Amino acid sequence: MIQDQFHLSSSVSGILMTIPLLCFGLFSAFAGKLGKIFGSRLIILISLVLMGLGDILRVYSVDLMFLGTLLVGLTITVLNVLLPLFLVEYASENVRGYTGIYSVSMNIWAAIGSAVIVPIANAIGWQLAVQIFSVVALIAAVYLRVVLPNNVTPKSKSTNKELPESISVWKQGRIWTLALFMGMQSFVFYGLLTWIPTIFISKGFSTSEAGLLLGIFQLVGMPASYFVPVLSEKKSARAPLIWSIAAGYGLGIACLVSISKNWPIAILSAVLLGYAVAAVFTYSVSLITLSSRTSAETADVSGMVQTVGYLLAAVSPVLLGSLHASLSWNVILMIVLVVGAIVIGLGLAVNRNLAKQNRGVD
């Protein structure tokens, strides 16, 4: 609809869709610094208002479409980075439980948005449909302003007196391991999210059937998004969690490679892969706070980890699509499986680093 309305070429449309991911990759570290200087609550509040403004503006012309999309991309970047810090500061007594609620709600609203945007656009036009999302952002801003007044003092995770002078997260090997873990799992997630409907279609399913399987892939991760942050608190559960993700990757891709319009196997592949990508994403978010020793460090770690993560995420759909020009989808899936194996190795390494950190060894 948008492409036809503004007479955009495929290349220009591709650039438009890439803007948010580029924002995630290029500005995450800067978002963390904003949170440290001005406070997570204030920056999140401003970001929600600007997000609403971006959605309102981007329906009127091509120029405003790019400006509005840039605003939305930048504000989502800020929210991605600062929400872990916000949870540490304002919900430190149950940060893992709230992380689960945050992850589940993100999945739910993404699924709702995907389900309703086309029917709404068909009923009232795509311009109003896009602008409706501005209302959601503005409601969130009002809710934040009313529920958490200025007189609520954020809690500090730790005091600087308890720790030696901090080293930049960009110079810490353990944080680089976490950043690569986030990056490689993002590569797998965004690659599958982009191409799994096309892969199902190549196996003989119709477009609507592939859409249904994509919905299963997205929705099945909701339970995992809630219980994974709770499990991440338990040292004994971290390694089994990583191995369960490995099983999801391996068995899910094996099912996807082997099917030829077989509904039970197709559903099983969507369930296994949906669990794996949701569990590993939520675990990586939980690790940001687990690996941080102070609230200030949480902002730095979140910014660095998401910078690396989204830069790799931006590469994945384009790279896998380009490889498909000369390779079959089954070969592409084997490449994804290899990257998944790297994710598992990095996850186990992060667990070891976390155990050392908890013993006071850097």
C-alpha positions as MATLAB code, in Angstrom:
seq = 'MIQDQFHLSSSVSGILMTIPLLCFGLFSAFAGKLGKIFGSRLIILISLVLMGLGDILRVYSVDLMFLGTLLVGLTITVLNVLLPLFLVEYASENVRGYTGIYSVSMNIWAAIGSAVIVPIANAIGWQLAVQIFSVVALIAAVYLRVVLPNNVTPKSKSTNKELPESISVWKQGRIWTLALFMGMQSFVFYGLLTWIPTIFISKGFSTSEAGLLLGIFQLVGMPASYFVPVLSEKKSARAPLIWSIAAGYGLGIACLVSISKNWPIAILSAVLLGYAVAAVFTYSVSLITLSSRTSAETADVSGMVQTVGYLLAAVSPVLLGSLHASLSWNVILMIVLVVGAIVIGLGLAVNRNLAKQNRGVD';
ca = [
       0.000    0.000    0.000;
       2.661    2.498    1.063;
       4.892    1.627   -1.880;
       2.039    2.204   -4.323;
       0.845    5.403   -2.631;
       4.242    7.126   -2.842;
       5.420    5.332   -6.027;
       8.496    3.973   -4.265;
      10.876    1.647   -6.073;
      11.792   -1.678   -4.455;
      15.256   -0.359   -3.588;
      13.861    2.750   -1.884;
      11.343    0.590   -0.006;
      14.204   -1.631    1.103;
      16.119    1.381    2.426;
      13.012    2.515    4.299;
      12.640   -0.879    5.973;
      16.342   -0.967    6.869;
      16.311    2.398    8.705;
      15.059    1.010   12.064;
      17.626   -1.809   12.153;
      20.415    0.623   11.273;
      19.234    2.890   14.096;
      19.320   -0.067   16.476;
      22.878   -0.872   15.478;
      24.360    2.617   15.194;
      22.745    4.474   18.096;
      22.325    1.905   20.885;
      25.546    2.933   22.646;
      24.520    6.608   22.495;
      21.116    5.745   23.988;
      22.837    4.187   26.985;
      24.794    7.397   27.617;
      21.592    9.468   27.469;
      20.060    7.249   30.125;
      23.066    7.667   32.399;
      23.108   11.461   32.037;
      19.402   12.318   32.204;
      17.872    9.224   33.802;
      16.097    6.321   32.122;
      12.596    7.475   33.038;
      12.864   10.928   31.447;
      14.469    9.651   28.231;
      11.904    6.847   27.897;
       9.086    9.358   28.400;
      10.467   11.713   25.726;
      11.042    8.761   23.379;
       7.436    7.604   23.653;
       6.190   11.091   22.766;
       8.594   11.344   19.800;
       7.576    7.868   18.648;
       3.955    8.985   18.569;
       4.952   12.109   16.644;
       6.915   10.017   14.138;
       3.918    7.771   13.472;
       1.658   10.791   12.984;
       4.037   12.510   10.543;
       5.139    9.661    8.323;
       1.961    9.274    6.290;
       1.899   12.643    4.512;
       4.827   12.589    2.068;
       7.940   10.647    1.110;
      10.178   13.078    2.992;
       8.050   12.850    6.116;
       7.889    9.074    5.709;
      11.684    8.920    5.974;
      11.784   11.465    8.813;
       9.020    9.709   10.738;
      10.595    6.292   10.223;
      13.920    7.672   11.455;
      12.195    9.077   14.557;
      10.480    5.759   15.227;
      13.736    3.852   14.691;
      15.672    6.118   17.057;
      13.023    5.998   19.767;
      12.682    2.210   19.603;
      16.480    2.064   19.916;
      16.307    4.126   23.093;
      13.522    1.958   24.527;
      15.381   -1.276   23.718;
      18.499   -0.049   25.502;
      16.994    1.756   28.489;
      14.204   -0.615   29.516;
      16.687   -3.047   31.175;
      18.174   -0.075   33.070;
      14.674    1.165   33.944;
      13.787   -2.245   35.409;
      16.982   -2.307   37.478;
      16.302    1.189   38.823;
      12.576    0.962   39.511;
      11.853   -2.765   39.956;
      15.089   -4.128   41.401;
      13.208   -6.353   43.869;
      11.809   -8.456   40.989;
      13.738   -7.429   37.898;
      13.686  -10.925   36.374;
       9.911  -11.254   36.741;
       9.351   -7.867   35.134;
      11.808   -8.767   32.366;
       9.589  -11.750   31.589;
       6.466   -9.582   31.547;
       8.269   -7.089   29.280;
       9.294   -9.832   26.835;
       5.851  -11.431   26.782;
       4.064   -8.110   26.293;
       6.439   -7.243   23.454;
       5.548  -10.525   21.719;
       1.828  -10.059   22.330;
       1.695   -6.510   20.969;
       3.868   -7.441   17.985;
       1.484  -10.292   17.183;
      -1.568   -8.048   17.649;
      -0.035   -5.383   15.428;
       0.756   -7.905   12.698;
      -2.748   -9.354   12.886;
      -4.772   -6.128   12.828;
      -2.771   -3.704   10.680;
      -3.931   -5.063    7.302;
      -7.658   -5.349    8.186;
      -7.587   -1.857    9.727;
      -5.748   -0.453    6.707;
      -8.297   -2.036    4.367;
     -11.152   -0.586    6.412;
      -9.974    2.980    7.075;
      -6.871    3.450    4.902;
      -3.225    2.776    5.675;
      -2.568    6.371    6.794;
      -5.000    6.206    9.707;
      -3.917    2.643   10.459;
      -0.308    3.795   10.904;
      -1.374    6.786   12.983;
      -3.357    4.559   15.335;
      -0.029    3.227   16.598;
       0.856    6.762   17.702;
      -2.061    6.565   20.135;
      -0.544    3.459   21.740;
       2.803    5.226   22.232;
       1.152    8.324   23.687;
      -0.987    6.235   26.059;
       2.208    4.527   27.250;
       3.791    7.947   27.860;
       0.799    9.125   29.909;
       0.784    5.841   31.850;
       4.477    6.202   32.663;
       4.004    9.810   33.752;
       1.011    9.025   35.990;
       2.053    5.662   37.457;
       5.649    6.632   38.196;
       5.659   10.248   39.430;
       8.797   12.330   39.697;
       9.027   11.808   43.453;
       9.765    8.086   43.049;
      13.495    7.618   43.512;
      15.221    5.004   41.351;
      17.074    2.318   43.255;
      20.769    1.774   42.669;
      21.892   -1.761   41.964;
      25.150   -1.152   43.775;
      27.290    1.715   44.938;
      30.558    2.711   43.382;
      32.267    2.387   46.777;
      31.700   -1.351   46.702;
      33.533   -1.821   43.398;
      36.890   -0.920   41.899;
      37.012    1.817   39.310;
      35.068    0.576   36.320;
      36.645   -0.324   33.002;
      34.879    0.617   29.763;
      32.576   -2.202   28.687;
      34.181   -1.990   25.237;
      37.427   -3.222   26.827;
      35.953   -6.130   28.794;
      36.213   -9.574   27.237;
      33.205  -10.915   29.137;
      30.979   -8.161   27.720;
      32.284   -8.785   24.202;
      31.312  -12.444   24.616;
      27.825  -11.351   25.660;
      27.648   -8.883   22.750;
      28.565  -11.598   20.248;
      26.016  -13.917   21.870;
      23.337  -11.259   21.399;
      24.535  -10.572   17.853;
      24.599  -14.155   16.638;
      21.219  -15.009   18.147;
      19.835  -11.856   16.494;
      21.300  -13.053   13.177;
      19.384  -16.343   13.514;
      16.178  -14.715   14.767;
      15.861  -11.993   12.131;
      16.970  -14.354    9.371;
      14.263  -16.858   10.286;
      11.626  -14.197   10.938;
      12.221  -12.729    7.469;
      12.495  -15.908    5.432;
      10.611  -18.687    7.229;
       7.299  -17.883    5.453;
       9.089  -18.089    2.092;
      10.714  -21.359    3.169;
       7.321  -22.832    4.084;
       5.953  -21.704    0.704;
       8.897  -23.430   -1.007;
       7.852  -26.623    0.794;
       4.401  -26.505   -0.805;
       2.348  -24.421    1.620;
       0.178  -21.553    0.407;
       0.822  -17.943    1.385;
      -1.980  -17.985    3.967;
      -0.778  -21.313    5.376;
       2.759  -19.942    5.638;
       1.344  -16.913    7.461;
      -0.404  -19.209    9.936;
       2.836  -21.092   10.570;
       4.642  -17.771   11.052;
       2.017  -16.857   13.647;
       2.707  -20.116   15.493;
       6.453  -19.385   15.294;
       5.894  -15.981   16.916;
       3.250  -16.888   19.496;
       4.863  -20.041   20.879;
       7.681  -17.960   22.301;
       5.415  -16.140   24.777;
       5.617  -18.754   27.577;
       9.385  -18.976   27.120;
       9.663  -15.202   27.314;
       8.120  -15.322   30.783;
       9.841  -18.293   32.424;
      13.347  -17.804   30.987;
      14.149  -14.661   33.073;
      13.103  -16.563   36.209;
      15.306  -19.540   35.283;
      18.226  -17.228   34.534;
      18.382  -16.351   38.246;
      19.171  -19.986   39.093;
      22.790  -20.926   38.419;
      21.900  -24.605   38.046;
      19.295  -23.846   35.351;
      21.481  -21.801   32.997;
      23.332  -24.633   31.243;
      20.179  -26.785   30.772;
      18.470  -23.695   29.352;
      21.227  -23.255   26.763;
      21.043  -26.943   25.812;
      17.249  -26.747   25.451;
      17.788  -23.862   23.020;
      20.313  -26.022   21.152;
      17.697  -28.774   20.883;
      15.160  -26.275   19.556;
      17.580  -25.024   16.910;
      18.735  -28.488   15.837;
      15.435  -30.357   15.823;
      13.500  -27.386   14.442;
      15.800  -26.953   11.463;
      15.901  -30.737   10.903;
      12.092  -30.744   10.702;
      12.084  -27.735    8.380;
      14.625  -29.331    6.039;
      12.762  -32.640    5.882;
       9.159  -31.499    5.338;
       7.228  -31.453    2.092;
       3.813  -30.011    3.001;
       3.531  -32.160    6.099;
       1.422  -30.225    8.589;
       2.444  -32.014   11.817;
       6.160  -31.663   11.020;
       5.700  -28.062    9.863;
       3.917  -27.138   13.094;
       6.586  -28.947   15.112;
       9.339  -27.008   13.332;
       7.543  -23.701   13.992;
       7.084  -24.598   17.676;
      10.689  -25.725   18.200;
      12.256  -22.777   16.394;
       9.785  -20.330   17.939;
      10.731  -21.569   21.401;
      14.461  -21.450   20.655;
      14.584  -17.906   19.262;
      12.290  -16.506   21.982;
      14.162  -18.240   24.801;
      17.608  -17.179   23.610;
      16.500  -13.580   23.009;
      14.931  -13.286   26.457;
      17.967  -14.915   28.065;
      20.284  -12.467   26.308;
      18.214   -9.547   27.660;
      18.318  -11.042   31.169;
      22.091  -11.428   30.884;
      22.460   -7.680   30.378;
      21.355   -7.043   33.951;
      22.972  -10.198   35.353;
      26.337   -9.195   33.861;
      26.156   -5.606   35.125;
      27.475   -4.697   38.566;
      25.883   -1.240   38.832;
      22.914    0.583   37.336;
      25.285    2.823   35.374;
      27.053   -0.212   33.953;
      23.685   -1.687   32.936;
      23.183    1.252   30.555;
      26.667    0.820   29.064;
      26.345   -2.951   28.706;
      22.874   -2.658   27.171;
      24.071   -0.067   24.664;
      27.141   -2.029   23.579;
      25.430   -5.422   23.439;
      22.511   -4.128   21.385;
      24.815   -2.190   19.056;
      26.610   -5.401   18.098;
      23.382   -7.401   18.115;
      21.403   -5.223   15.753;
      24.286   -4.622   13.354;
      24.449   -8.391   12.847;
      20.644   -8.551   12.735;
      20.592   -5.989    9.914;
      23.005   -8.123    7.883;
      21.139  -11.415    8.270;
      18.017  -11.026    6.062;
      19.985   -9.424    3.216;
      22.830  -11.949    3.375;
      20.578  -15.003    3.519;
      18.393  -13.642    0.714;
      21.461  -12.994   -1.440;
      22.804  -16.497   -0.785;
      19.478  -17.973   -1.881;
      20.136  -16.629   -5.376;
      22.638  -19.476   -5.787;
      21.820  -21.885   -2.942;
      18.722  -23.865   -1.957;
      16.793  -23.076    1.201;
      17.970  -26.335    2.748;
      21.590  -25.213    2.368;
      20.671  -21.809    3.810;
      19.108  -23.576    6.794;
      22.341  -25.499    7.336;
      24.181  -22.172    7.455;
      21.666  -20.930   10.030;
      22.251  -24.121   12.020;
      26.010  -23.489   12.059;
      25.391  -19.957   13.356;
      23.039  -21.477   15.937;
      25.854  -23.765   17.101;
      28.052  -20.684   17.545;
      25.253  -19.113   19.614;
      25.242  -22.150   21.912;
      29.026  -22.032   22.341;
      28.896  -18.333   23.173;
      26.014  -18.909   25.588;
      28.015  -21.503   27.506;
      30.978  -19.102   27.573;
      28.757  -16.314   28.931;
      27.546  -18.691   31.651;
      31.149  -19.424   32.657;
      31.967  -15.711   32.735;
      28.912  -15.068   34.874;
      29.956  -17.772   37.337;
      33.422  -16.168   37.621;
      31.874  -12.731   38.088;
      29.666  -14.035   40.898;
      32.769  -15.413   42.620;
      34.383  -11.969   42.323;
      36.736  -12.970   39.475;
      36.867  -10.715   36.405;
];
